[in-house]
Amino acid sequence: MFKNVLFSAYKLASTTLGYSHKPLVHNVIKQYHPLVAINNTRKFSSSLFQQHFPHKLIFSNLSIPQASITARTVTKFSYRKGKRKSVKAVLRRFYRLQWGGWIRTKCGRHKKLWKKSPPRKRRLRQHVLCNASQSYLLDKMVGPFWRKPKYYVDDPYEPYHIREEFPLTAMKPRPYFPPDC
């Protein structure tokens, strides 16, 4: 991380103010050794920015709206084996079908049923299919174990694992109707 801070500071200094990289490298070699504690890097980076960049220059160019950036936190790699970890909320709320689609239940299906009409309660008991972009995102949020087909005894979702309406995923042969002559 310290190396990335130095490299980005060097790039910013060389492009905006025309500094060469030699004074920056000499300052780092003179003042800080690679075995220096991490809390010195915070002091170094702040002194570097105060030295080379006025505050007006730093904050005038940065206009990133922080409220509009949305991200789903995924643990990229585990500590023990270095494998990608699955997001537990996805496994709890969604179910993956064998053809790659994901289904979920509707929200509020157990809440305040006394005030909901019977047709609305029936609609709340139904499942909803996720669209292609949501399915792609959910596939990235789970590991390869959960992307493989699972076979359960008396699976209620068994009829939905096969899609017969598309020729690419159809398993049964299509009926042939000869042309009338």
C-alpha positions, -999 to +999 in steps of 0.1 A: +000+000+000+029+023+008+043+016-026+010+025-043+008+058-024+043+067-035+037+058-071+004+077-073+020+108-056+049+106-081+026+104-111+004+132-098+035+154-092+051+147-125+019+153-145+006+184-128+037+203-116+064+189-138+086+174-110+111+147-118+112+115-099+147+119-085+141+142-055+111+121-045+131+088-046+161+104-028+138+118+000+123+083+005+157+066+006+172+092+029+144+094+054+127+060+054+140+026+053+118-004+041+118-018+077+102+014+092+070+010+111+037+016+092+026+046+112+055+066+097+039+062+063+010+083+073+033+112+084+053+108+052+024+109+028+009+140+045+042+158+045+047+148+008+013+163-001+019+195+019+053+199+003+044+195-033+007+203-036-012+233-022-046+224-006-064+244-033-049+222-060-057+190-043-094+197-035-102+216-067-096+187-090-114+161-069-151+162-075-162+126-068-197+124-054-193+099-025-231+093-021-235+079-056-209+052-053-225+019-043-205-013-037-212-047-023-184-058-001-170-092-012-142-108+006-118-112-023-095-139-008-096-159+024-068-158+049-061-195+051-062-208+015-066-177-005-099-187-021-128-164-028-155-164-001-193-166-007-215-138+005-238-155+032-267-131+025-269-144-011-270-180+000-297-173+026-320-152+004-316-166-031-317-201-047-297-209-079-313-231-106-292-254-127-296-234-159-280-203-142-310-184-131-317-173-095-350-171-077-361-154-046-392-149-025-410-116-023-402-093+006-428-088+033-444-122+028-447-128+066-453-092+077-487-078+086-508-105+069-539-094+087-542-063+066-534-079+032-560-091+008-561-129-001-549-122-037-520-102-024-511-130+001-512-155-028-488-132-048-465-130-018-462-168-017-449-169-052-412-167-062-396-141-084-370-148-111-339-125-111-330-109-144-297-116-163-276-088-148-287-097-113-280-134-119-245-125-132-238-104-101-251-132-078-228-157-096-198-135-089-208-132-052-208-170-046-180-195-050-177-223-076-193-248-051-226-231-052-225-227-090-225-264-096-258-283-097-271-296-064-293-327-062-316-329-032-342-355-022-378-344-029-366-310-043-396-288-048-377-268-074-369-298-096-393-290-124-377-255-127-341-267-132-347-275-169-357-249-195-375-265-224-385-233-241-350-225-255-333-248-280-299-244-263-311-257-229-339-281-241-334-317-231-364-333-247-366-336-285-391-311-301-421-327-317-420-328-355-451-318-374-447-327-411-459-301-436-493-306-451-490-313-489 
